[in-house]
Amino acid sequence: MPSFGRPFATDMLLVIPSIELRSGRCQRCIQGARGTESLYGALSEHPVELAQLFRRENFKCIHVTDIESFTGCFDEATLETVVEMQKSVDIPIEFVTFQNNADVYRQLLERGVYRVAVNVLAWTEPDAVRELLDEFSPSRVIFGCRAHNGDVDLGEGVGMVPDEEYIRHVHELGGRRLIYTEQDWEGNLTGEDVDTVIRIASLTPMRITTAGGIASPQDLWDLQSRLPKNVDSVVIGRALFENRFPCQAIWRAAEAKLEPDIHRVAHSIGQQSSISRL
């Protein structure tokens, strides 16, 4: 995986880049050197190419979020995009969506998306989720937990549920991995509350991926030094797009040399671009 600072004394957290999709397009744009605006602007329009770029930067997994689903809107373009993203890379895509239809998750898995994160459906249709787990395995069907002040919002008809109750429930369903985030952390670069993560980890033997809030190598070091063993990975979005880690200067310099050729991408999303030489 990419080097994000000094080595740790224990196993390193796996860093997973985050891509947020709305109507099949990325919500964030990488901030490159002056003169490379068209390169990264084009990548934001073409998530498949952005996924390939992250792969060439040696990431081992990509976290993709269906932003519109958080408000109850579901866009077929986003689902099609994540399928194409998975086809384009040889690493797992983990897809987070608040879809409330088990058939949508099944179709995504059948079409090759490596991993889906179930949220509300785990509570409202537990039998359907058990079937997904049995059919595709707990490695491919995982669970999301988007909390706020210790509660998980499960939408109309359910309301707020204590996070410990939700976590116990998904583990009893057969869950083996949980993606945990606090809404207060999301996109604000204030760091994660390590004490909260430790509390969540103490509630379950499931493997845990944390998400949101990371702003710097120091935030990673703080997490690494205190977290229990079942917390093994962290999703980072905004900080990566803003190049807040030392290794990214090298990447951006290399990519800048390829900037004139990026216009090929804008005209042909499915064709291989010069980025493939990275």
Protein Blocks (a to p, Z undefined) as FASTA:
>chain_A
ZZebdcdfbdcdddddddddeehiafbdcdddehilmmmmmmmmmmmlmmmmmmmnopab
dcdddfklmnopacfklmmmmmmmmmmpccdcddddfbfbfklmmmmmmnopabdcdfkl
mmmmmmlmmmmmmmnopklmccddddeehiacebehklpadfklmmmmmmmnopabdcdd
dfklgonlnopafklmmmmmmmpcbdcddeehiabfklmmmmmmmpcfklcbdcdfklmm
nopafklmmmmmmmmmmmmmmmmmmmomkbccfklmZZ
